[in-house]
Amino acid sequence: MSLLLTAVAALALQSAPDPAEAEVAAVLDQMNAASSAADGAAYFALFTPDARFIGTDATERWSMAEFRAFAEPFFARGRGWSYPARDRVITIAPVECRCIAWFDEDLDNEGYGRTRGSGVLRRTADGWKIEQYVLSFAVPNERSKAVVEAIRGE
């Protein structure tokens, strides 16, 4: 009987939610809440000082100082942006570290429709912080040629 209880306990541990994944998800949800509320202080507090934000335009590879300079005027006017997650996958680095997480998520946006976010977070003394965030458009394969032609100006 104890062997059966041990197997059940092991199975329960395998299916138990990972607290680190929940913490990372909370940071990503806080990021969307802060940007939706145009709360620049809360938004930028979620990033490491040396973080990168990579936007949808090829020119948008910003340091935090550059991204803050871009975003703060919008936030100051009470204008933010909303990209709530529709689906998200989070992976935490192996047991030896558990200090790095990477993710990808499908997002909804009123203007752009379905988009995608991905990135990396690092556990710091102040909790999980975003080190890199990449926002991208998910282009259906059957439309990719038309998109490429539009970008080239053809």
N, CA, C and O of each residue as an XYZ file, in Angstrom:
616
protein
N       0.811     -1.191      0.000
C       0.000      0.000      0.000
C       0.859      1.262      0.000
O       0.495      2.242     -0.649
N       1.971      1.265      0.698
C       2.808      2.458      0.744
C       3.423      2.759     -0.623
O       3.662      3.922     -0.950
N       3.681      1.720     -1.424
C       4.191      1.923     -2.777
C       3.161      2.660     -3.622
O       3.508      3.548     -4.401
N       1.903      2.293     -3.467
C       0.827      2.965     -4.192
C       0.709      4.422     -3.749
O       0.553      5.306     -4.592
N       0.779      4.685     -2.466
C       0.703      6.060     -1.970
C       1.884      6.881     -2.460
O       1.720      8.054     -2.798
N       3.078      6.283     -2.504
C       4.263      6.975     -3.017
C       4.085      7.325     -4.486
O       4.431      8.430     -4.903
N       3.553      6.406     -5.269
C       3.320      6.664     -6.696
C       2.282      7.766     -6.882
O       2.443      8.625     -7.749
N       1.223      7.751     -6.081
C       0.189      8.791     -6.168
C       0.780     10.140     -5.783
O       0.496     11.146     -6.432
N       1.600     10.174     -4.734
C       2.230     11.423     -4.307
C       3.172     11.951     -5.389
O       3.208     13.156     -5.639
N       3.922     11.077     -6.024
C       4.833     11.492     -7.095
C       4.054     12.052     -8.276
O       4.451     13.054     -8.871
N       2.949     11.404     -8.612
C       2.105     11.891     -9.705
C       1.511     13.250     -9.369
O       1.433     14.119    -10.238
N       1.097     13.446     -8.140
C       0.537     14.729     -7.717
C       1.583     15.828     -7.822
O       1.267     16.943     -8.235
N       2.821     15.530     -7.456
C       3.894     16.519     -7.564
C       4.154     16.888     -9.018
O       4.403     18.053     -9.326
N       4.098     15.902     -9.916
C       4.342     16.169    -11.330
C       3.271     17.064    -11.920
O       3.567     17.876    -12.797
N       2.024     16.938    -11.460
C       0.939     17.714    -12.040
C       0.666     18.998    -11.270
O      -0.152     19.811    -11.701
N       1.342     19.198    -10.132
C       1.140     20.417     -9.351
C       1.679     21.612    -10.122
O       2.729     21.521    -10.758
N       0.968     22.729    -10.068
C       1.455     23.918    -10.774
C       2.801     24.376    -10.203
O       3.025     24.320     -8.994
N       3.672     24.819    -11.070
C       4.988     25.301    -10.672
C       4.831     26.727    -10.151
O       4.394     27.601    -10.899
N       5.174     26.987     -8.894
C       5.024     28.351     -8.363
C       5.832     29.378     -9.151
O       5.395     30.519     -9.301
N       6.997     28.993     -9.652
C       7.808     29.936    -10.432
C       7.089     30.320    -11.726
O       7.126     31.482    -12.131
N       6.439     29.359    -12.372
C       5.673     29.669    -13.588
C       4.546     30.643    -13.271
O       4.284     31.568    -14.040
N       3.880     30.436    -12.141
C       2.799     31.342    -11.741
C       3.340     32.746    -11.469
O       2.686     33.733    -11.806
N       4.514     32.846    -10.871
C       5.126     34.150    -10.608
C       5.470     34.866    -11.911
O       5.227     36.065    -12.046
N       6.030     34.141    -12.861
C       6.381     34.719    -14.160
C       5.112     35.173    -14.880
O       5.072     36.270    -15.436
N       4.081     34.337    -14.870
C       2.808     34.707    -15.506
C       2.243     35.973    -14.869
O       1.703     36.834    -15.563
N       2.370     36.083    -13.553
C       1.867     37.279    -12.859
C       2.613     38.529    -13.318
O       1.999     39.581    -13.496
N       3.927     38.430    -13.511
C       4.702     39.582    -13.996
C       4.217     39.980    -15.391
O       4.021     41.164    -15.663
N       4.026     39.008    -16.266
C       3.571     39.310    -17.624
C       2.161     39.912    -17.607
O       1.868     40.827    -18.377
N       1.298     39.405    -16.737
C      -0.041     39.982    -16.613
C       0.026     41.405    -16.038
O      -0.738     42.277    -16.453
N       0.932     41.639    -15.092
C       1.124     42.983    -14.537
C       1.623     43.939    -15.612
O       1.235     45.107    -15.638
N       2.481     43.446    -16.495
C       2.973     44.290    -17.583
C       1.810     44.763    -18.445
O       1.725     45.946    -18.773
N       0.911     43.850    -18.817
C      -0.237     44.231    -19.627
C      -1.163     45.173    -18.863
O      -1.680     46.128    -19.442
N      -1.380     44.920    -17.574
C      -2.251     45.787    -16.776
C      -1.668     47.196    -16.679
O      -2.397     48.180    -16.800
N      -0.352     47.293    -16.458
C       0.287     48.602    -16.347
C       0.254     49.356    -17.664
O      -0.002     50.560    -17.681
N       0.512     48.660    -18.778
C       0.479     49.351    -20.072
C      -0.951     49.740    -20.426
O      -1.166     50.810    -20.996
N      -1.927     48.909    -20.108
C      -3.329     49.236    -20.382
C      -3.766     50.468    -19.589
O      -4.568     51.271    -20.066
N      -3.231     50.609    -18.373
C      -3.572     51.745    -17.515
C      -2.664     52.952    -17.752
O      -2.806     53.971    -17.076
N      -1.739     52.850    -18.697
C      -0.765     53.912    -18.983
C       0.027     54.286    -17.726
O       0.312     55.459    -17.485
N       0.377     53.268    -16.930
C       1.140     53.461    -15.701
C       2.606     53.153    -15.982
O       3.069     52.031    -15.781
N       3.322     54.163    -16.446
C       4.717     53.984    -16.827
C       5.596     53.515    -15.692
O       6.467     52.671    -15.901
N       5.391     54.042    -14.485
C       6.231     53.648    -13.347
C       6.084     52.154    -13.071
O       7.083     51.454    -12.901
N       4.856     51.665    -13.026
C       4.628     50.239    -12.771
C       5.143     49.391    -13.933
O       5.713     48.320    -13.724
N       4.940     49.874    -15.147
C       5.359     49.131    -16.337
C       6.873     48.946    -16.355
O       7.357     47.820    -16.471
N       7.617     50.028    -16.243
C       9.067     49.935    -16.374
C       9.733     49.295    -15.160
O      10.872     48.839    -15.257
N       9.046     49.253    -14.019
C       9.584     48.577    -12.837
C       9.663     47.064    -13.042
O      10.363     46.378    -12.297
N       8.958     46.540    -14.038
C       8.939     45.101    -14.298
C      10.136     44.629    -15.134
O      10.327     43.427    -15.313
N      10.936     45.562    -15.643
C      12.071     45.237    -16.507
C      13.382     45.401    -15.742
O      13.467     46.200    -14.809
N      14.408     44.639    -16.143
C      15.750     44.872    -15.624
C      16.272     46.163    -16.262
O      15.828     46.536    -17.348
N      17.201     46.842    -15.607
C      17.721     48.096    -16.179
C      18.356     47.909    -17.558
O      18.322     48.822    -18.383
N      18.936     46.727    -17.814
C      19.603     46.473    -19.090
C      18.730     45.705    -20.080
O      19.238     45.116    -21.034
N      17.423     45.713    -19.852
C      16.499     44.956    -20.703
C      16.437     45.527    -22.114
O      16.824     46.669    -22.362
N      15.943     44.710    -23.019
C      15.691     45.091    -24.418
C      14.220     44.887    -24.710
O      13.607     43.930    -24.239
N      13.654     45.805    -25.500
C      12.305     45.636    -26.019
C      12.426     45.647    -27.532
O      12.936     46.603    -28.117
N      11.955     44.581    -28.161
C      12.033     44.459    -29.610
C      10.605     44.497    -30.134
O       9.804     43.598    -29.876
N      10.304     45.563    -30.878
C       8.952     45.766    -31.378
C       8.732     45.167    -32.746
O       9.572     44.435    -33.269
N       7.591     45.490    -33.313
C       7.202     44.891    -34.585
C       7.920     45.506    -35.782
O       8.040     44.857    -36.821
N       8.392     46.718    -35.663
C       9.109     47.371    -36.753
C      10.584     46.986    -36.687
O      11.130     46.824    -35.595
N      11.225     46.840    -37.823
C      12.632     46.433    -37.867
C      13.548     47.419    -37.140
O      14.652     47.046    -36.743
N      13.114     48.667    -36.959
C      13.938     49.661    -36.269
C      13.750     49.633    -34.757
O      14.455     50.339    -34.036
N      12.811     48.829    -34.268
C      12.468     48.844    -32.847
C      13.235     47.783    -32.058
O      12.683     46.753    -31.671
N      14.495     48.054    -31.834
C      15.342     47.232    -30.956
C      15.898     48.181    -29.911
O      16.982     48.746    -30.059
N      15.111     48.337    -28.840
C      15.349     49.403    -27.883
C      15.956     48.932    -26.570
O      15.590     47.880    -26.045
N      16.889     49.722    -26.044
C      17.307     49.574    -24.655
C      16.147     50.109    -23.805
O      15.215     50.704    -24.345
N      16.192     49.909    -22.519
C      15.105     50.427    -21.679
C      15.063     51.947    -21.716
O      13.978     52.528    -21.711
N      16.209     52.600    -21.752
C      16.217     54.065    -21.828
C      15.555     54.532    -23.121
O      14.779     55.488    -23.112
N      15.856     53.865    -24.227
C      15.254     54.239    -25.510
C      13.761     53.942    -25.527
O      12.969     54.743    -26.024
N      13.380     52.794    -24.984
C      11.963     52.433    -24.991
C      11.177     53.345    -24.054
O      10.049     53.725    -24.369
N      11.749     53.696    -22.922
C      11.093     54.622    -21.995
C      10.887     55.976    -22.668
O       9.818     56.574    -22.540
N      11.897     56.462    -23.381
C      11.772     57.746    -24.082
C      10.650     57.690    -25.120
O       9.955     58.684    -25.333
N      10.469     56.540    -25.763
C       9.391     56.371    -26.731
C       8.030     56.303    -26.033
O       7.081     56.960    -26.459
N       7.933     55.514    -24.968
C       6.638     55.201    -24.353
C       6.133     56.248    -23.377
O       4.925     56.470    -23.296
N       7.010     56.891    -22.641
C       6.580     57.832    -21.597
C       5.641     58.931    -22.111
O       4.672     59.250    -21.422
N       5.881     59.523    -23.288
C       4.926     60.539    -23.760
C       3.506     59.983    -23.954
O       2.528     60.689    -23.708
N       3.393     58.741    -24.387
C       2.072     58.110    -24.507
C       1.448     57.942    -23.129
O       0.292     58.309    -22.916
N       2.210     57.388    -22.196
C       1.710     57.176    -20.840
C       1.329     58.508    -20.189
O       0.317     58.591    -19.493
N       2.137     59.552    -20.414
C       1.856     60.871    -19.821
C       0.521     61.434    -20.303
O      -0.135     62.178    -19.574
N       0.116     61.085    -21.523
C      -1.181     61.527    -22.065
C      -2.303     60.547    -21.715
O      -3.431     60.696    -22.184
N      -1.988     59.541    -20.886
C      -3.001     58.570    -20.496
C      -3.297     57.535    -21.556
O      -4.321     56.853    -21.506
N      -2.396     57.419    -22.517
C      -2.579     56.445    -23.600
C      -1.614     55.286    -23.410
O      -0.397     55.468    -23.394
N      -2.165     54.115    -23.269
C      -1.344     52.920    -23.161
C      -1.703     51.971    -24.274
O      -2.228     52.382    -25.309
N      -1.425     50.711    -24.068
C      -1.760     49.692    -25.049
C      -2.110     48.415    -24.289
O      -1.634     48.181    -23.178
N      -2.934     47.617    -24.904
C      -3.403     46.408    -24.247
C      -3.164     45.195    -25.147
O      -3.609     45.156    -26.294
N      -2.454     44.211    -24.601
C      -2.177     42.956    -25.287
C      -2.416     41.802    -24.306
O      -1.460     41.152    -23.882
N      -3.672     41.541    -23.941
C      -3.907     40.426    -23.017
C      -3.551     39.087    -23.656
O      -3.745     38.871    -24.852
N      -3.027     38.201    -22.818
C      -2.614     36.883    -23.306
C      -3.818     35.980    -23.518
O      -4.696     35.863    -22.664
N      -3.831     35.357    -24.666
C      -4.838     34.344    -24.998
C      -4.323     32.966    -24.579
O      -5.082     32.117    -24.112
N      -3.031     32.771    -24.755
C      -2.397     31.502    -24.438
C      -0.928     31.798    -24.139
O      -0.346     32.716    -24.717
N      -0.336     31.023    -23.240
C       1.050     31.295    -22.857
C       1.741     30.000    -22.455
O       1.142     29.135    -21.816
N       3.016     29.876    -22.839
C       3.858     28.761    -22.417
C       5.068     29.358    -21.721
O       5.746     30.229    -22.266
N       5.332     28.880    -20.513
C       6.461     29.362    -19.715
C       7.353     28.175    -19.393
O       6.871     27.104    -19.022
N       8.655     28.374    -19.539
C       9.630     27.353    -19.180
C      10.603     27.967    -18.178
O      11.127     29.061    -18.391
N      10.831     27.255    -17.099
C      11.777     27.701    -16.072
C      13.054     26.889    -16.244
O      13.006     25.686    -16.498
N      14.206     27.561    -16.103
C      15.492     26.858    -16.215
C      15.532     25.695    -15.227
O      14.809     25.697    -14.230
N      16.375     24.705    -15.503
C      16.418     23.496    -14.674
C      16.673     23.770    -13.190
O      17.014     24.881    -12.784
N      16.495     22.726    -12.417
C      16.544     22.783    -10.959
C      17.810     23.455    -10.433
O      17.758     24.136     -9.409
N      18.932     23.279    -11.101
C      20.194     23.844    -10.601
C      20.114     25.357    -10.458
O      20.766     25.928     -9.585
N      19.338     26.001    -11.286
C      19.294     27.467    -11.295
C      17.915     27.981    -10.898
O      17.774     28.657     -9.879
N      16.909     27.668    -11.688
C      15.548     28.176    -11.526
C      15.542     29.702    -11.421
O      14.712     30.286    -10.724
N      16.479     30.334    -12.123
C      16.610     31.790    -12.068
C      16.348     32.448    -13.418
O      16.372     33.674    -13.524
N      16.102     31.657    -14.436
C      15.817     32.166    -15.780
C      14.527     31.520    -16.266
O      14.299     30.327    -16.066
N      13.692     32.326    -16.905
C      12.464     31.801    -17.503
C      12.350     32.362    -18.906
O      12.749     33.497    -19.163
N      11.813     31.574    -19.804
C      11.509     32.072    -21.138
C      10.066     31.721    -21.435
O       9.508     30.782    -20.867
N       9.477     32.481    -22.324
C       8.054     32.314    -22.581
C       7.731     32.674    -24.020
O       8.497     33.352    -24.705
N       6.584     32.202    -24.450
C       5.966     32.704    -25.670
C       4.479     32.754    -25.387
O       3.941     31.921    -24.658
N       3.823     33.741    -25.973
C       2.407     33.932    -25.702
C       1.696     34.468    -26.926
O       2.249     35.248    -27.700
N       0.457     34.032    -27.085
C      -0.416     34.573    -28.120
C      -1.219     35.687    -27.463
O      -1.792     35.505    -26.388
N      -1.255     36.830    -28.114
C      -1.869     38.028    -27.544
C      -2.992     38.530    -28.435
O      -3.009     38.266    -29.637
N      -3.919     39.246    -27.844
C      -4.973     39.925    -28.591
C      -4.781     41.422    -28.443
O      -4.495     41.911    -27.350
N      -4.937     42.148    -29.535
C      -4.839     43.602    -29.518
C      -5.954     44.159    -30.391
O      -6.235     43.636    -31.470
N      -6.581     45.220    -29.917
C      -7.714     45.788    -30.643
C      -7.348     46.219    -32.054
O      -8.108     45.978    -32.992
N      -6.191     46.856    -32.214
C      -5.800     47.363    -33.523
C      -5.121     46.347    -34.418
O      -5.374     46.303    -35.622
N      -4.258     45.531    -33.833
C      -3.459     44.586    -34.617
C      -4.039     43.186    -34.665
O      -3.562     42.353    -35.437
N      -5.050     42.903    -33.866
C      -5.596     41.554    -33.828
C      -4.692     40.637    -33.045
O      -4.183     41.002    -31.985
N      -4.494     39.449    -33.568
C      -3.678     38.458    -32.874
C      -2.200     38.740    -33.113
O      -1.757     38.850    -34.256
N      -1.452     38.854    -32.040
C      -0.012     39.075    -32.104
C       0.669     38.030    -31.220
O       0.020     37.161    -30.636
N       1.969     38.139    -31.144
C       2.733     37.177    -30.352
C       3.786     37.922    -29.545
O       4.400     38.874    -30.029
N       3.983     37.484    -28.329
C       5.051     37.998    -27.478
C       5.943     36.849    -27.060
O       5.479     35.720    -26.894
N       7.221     37.135    -26.890
C       8.144     36.131    -26.371
C       9.260     36.860    -25.654
O       9.469     38.055    -25.864
N       9.967     36.149    -24.817
C      11.046     36.815    -24.114
C      11.649     35.982    -23.018
O      11.437     34.773    -22.921
N      12.426     36.688    -22.177
C      13.198     36.074    -21.111
C      13.030     36.906    -19.847
O      13.050     38.136    -19.895
N      12.865     36.231    -18.727
C      12.852     36.877    -17.421
C      13.961     36.293    -16.566
O      14.365     35.144    -16.750
N      14.450     37.097    -15.627
C      15.492     36.654    -14.693
C      15.004     36.901    -13.277
O      14.434     37.952    -12.983
N      15.228     35.929    -12.400
C      14.875     36.110    -10.988
C      15.939     37.002    -10.354
O      17.129     36.695    -10.409
N      15.509     38.091     -9.761
C      16.416     39.026     -9.102
C      16.071     39.073     -7.615
O      15.152     38.389     -7.163
N      16.809     39.881     -6.860
C      16.499     40.067     -5.441
C      15.113     40.689     -5.267
O      14.502     40.551     -4.208
N      14.615     41.370     -6.298
C      13.302     42.010     -6.251
C      12.230     41.192     -6.964
O      11.155     41.714     -7.259
N      12.502     39.928     -7.243
C      11.541     39.076     -7.930
C      11.885     38.938     -9.401
O      12.957     39.355     -9.841
N      10.965     38.347    -10.164
C      11.182     38.137    -11.594
C      11.111     39.467    -12.327
O      10.203     40.265    -12.095
N      12.079     39.703    -13.218
C      12.132     40.915    -14.033
C      12.329     40.507    -15.493
O      12.995     39.517    -15.795
N      11.744     41.280    -16.372
C      11.836     41.015    -17.806
C      13.178     41.513    -18.321
O      13.520     42.680    -18.126
N      13.935     40.652    -18.971
C      15.213     41.035    -19.580
C      15.068     41.312    -21.066
O      15.776     42.155    -21.618
N      14.160     40.612    -21.709
C      13.923     40.842    -23.142
C      12.473     40.533    -23.442
O      11.922     39.529    -22.991
N      11.869     41.418    -24.214
C      10.500     41.189    -24.671
C      10.469     41.444    -26.170
O      10.977     42.459    -26.646
N       9.872     40.521    -26.907
C       9.763     40.628    -28.357
C       8.282     40.581    -28.717
O       7.593     39.607    -28.412
N       7.800     41.625    -29.360
C       6.424     41.670    -29.847
C       6.464     41.458    -31.349
O       7.231     42.117    -32.051
N       5.646     40.547    -31.843
C       5.678     40.255    -33.276
C       4.281     39.970    -33.798
O       3.354     39.684    -33.040
N       4.161     40.057    -35.109
C       2.935     39.682    -35.792
C       3.050     38.232    -36.220
O       4.084     37.807    -36.734
N       2.001     37.487    -36.009
C       1.964     36.107    -36.490
C       1.325     36.139    -37.883
O       0.129     36.393    -38.020
N       2.121     35.883    -38.891
C       1.649     35.951    -40.278
C       1.328     34.536    -40.752
O       2.200     33.668    -40.737
N       0.099     34.297    -41.168
C      -0.223     32.968    -41.701
C       0.670     32.659    -42.906
O       0.923     33.532    -43.736
N       1.136     31.431    -42.994
C       2.057     31.049    -44.068
C       1.504     31.367    -45.452
O       2.243     31.807    -46.333
N       0.219     31.147    -45.643
C      -0.357     31.401    -46.970
C      -0.386     32.890    -47.321
O      -0.620     33.239    -48.478
N      -0.156     33.768    -46.350
C      -0.131     35.210    -46.625
C       1.271     35.801    -46.525
O       1.452     37.001    -46.736
N       2.257     34.979    -46.208
C       3.606     35.493    -45.970
C       4.223     36.123    -47.214
O       4.926     37.128    -47.107
N       3.976     35.556    -48.386
C       4.548     36.124    -49.605
C       4.013     37.533    -49.840
O       4.781     38.431    -50.188
N       2.724     37.740    -49.658
C       2.127     39.068    -49.825
C       2.687     40.057    -48.802
O       2.907     41.226    -49.120
N       2.911     39.596    -47.598
C       3.477     40.470    -46.571
C       4.899     40.855    -46.938
O       5.268     42.025    -46.845
N       5.695     39.890    -47.353
C       7.077     40.165    -47.762
C       7.097     41.156    -48.931
O       7.900     42.089    -48.944
N       6.221     40.953    -49.897
C       6.141     41.874    -51.036
C       5.744     43.273    -50.581
O       6.283     44.257    -51.087
N       4.821     43.380    -49.645
C       4.423     44.695    -49.136
C       5.582     45.381    -48.423
O       5.779     46.585    -48.584
N       6.347     44.632    -47.641
C       7.494     45.198    -46.944
C       8.548     45.681    -47.943
O       9.148     46.739    -47.756
N       8.766     44.914    -48.983
C       9.740     45.298    -50.022
C       9.235     46.442    -50.892
O      10.001     47.060    -51.632
N       7.938     46.716    -50.792
C       7.370     47.788    -51.624
C       7.017     47.347    -53.005
O       6.905     48.170    -53.913
N       6.835     46.050    -53.190
C       6.513     45.521    -54.533
C       5.024     45.595    -54.787
O       4.560     45.199    -55.857
